[in-house]
Amino acid sequence: MEGLALVFIGMLVVLITALEGIENHASALVYRVSGVMLIVMAGMSAFTGARTSIIPMKLCPPIFLTVSAMYLLGSM
């Protein structure tokens, strides 16, 4: 389910940027909402998947937070 959410968030950001450009209010809103959703997913992943011994699962929260920071900084 997490993978589908990530694909949806990524496609939403790509499509809104391609269709509306980066200087549109709708684009800024999508970037901010996507950034907040990634923060929520990072928190959820930190308490579930990151507690395993599988290295890629431990990398998810920092990756989500990094992309979220880029989205939020890009929306300003």
MOUR-V354719 format. One record per residue. RES is the residue in one letter. OMEGA is omega in degrees with one decimal (NA if undefined). Layout:
# MOUR-V354719
RES|OMEGA ; RES|OMEGA
This chain:
# MOUR-V354719
M|179.6 ; E|179.4 ; G|177.5 ; L|178.1 ; A|179.1 ; L|177.5 ; V|179.0 ; F|-179.9 ; I|-180.0 ; G|-179.9 ; M|177.9 ; L|179.4 ; V|179.6 ; V|-177.6 ; L|-179.8 ; I|177.6 ; T|-179.1 ; A|-174.7 ; L|-173.1 ; E|-177.1 ; G|-174.8 ; I|-176.4 ; E|-177.7 ; N|178.6 ; H|178.3 ; A|178.6 ; S|179.8 ; A|178.8 ; L|178.7 ; V|179.0 ; Y|-178.5 ; R|179.9 ; V|178.0 ; S|177.8 ; G|178.7 ; V|178.5 ; M|177.9 ; L|175.6 ; I|177.5 ; V|179.8 ; M|177.3 ; A|177.3 ; G|178.8 ; M|-179.6 ; S|179.0 ; A|-178.9 ; F|-178.3 ; T|-172.8 ; G|-176.5 ; A|-179.7 ; R|178.7 ; T|179.0 ; S|-179.5 ; I|-174.5 ; I|-179.5 ; P|178.4 ; M|178.4 ; K|-179.2 ; L|-176.4 ; C|-178.0 ; P|178.1 ; P|178.5 ; I|178.2 ; F|-179.2 ; L|177.9 ; T|179.3 ; V|177.8 ; S|178.3 ; A|178.3 ; M|177.9 ; Y|-177.0 ; L|176.3 ; L|178.5 ; G|-178.2 ; S|-178.4 ; M|NA
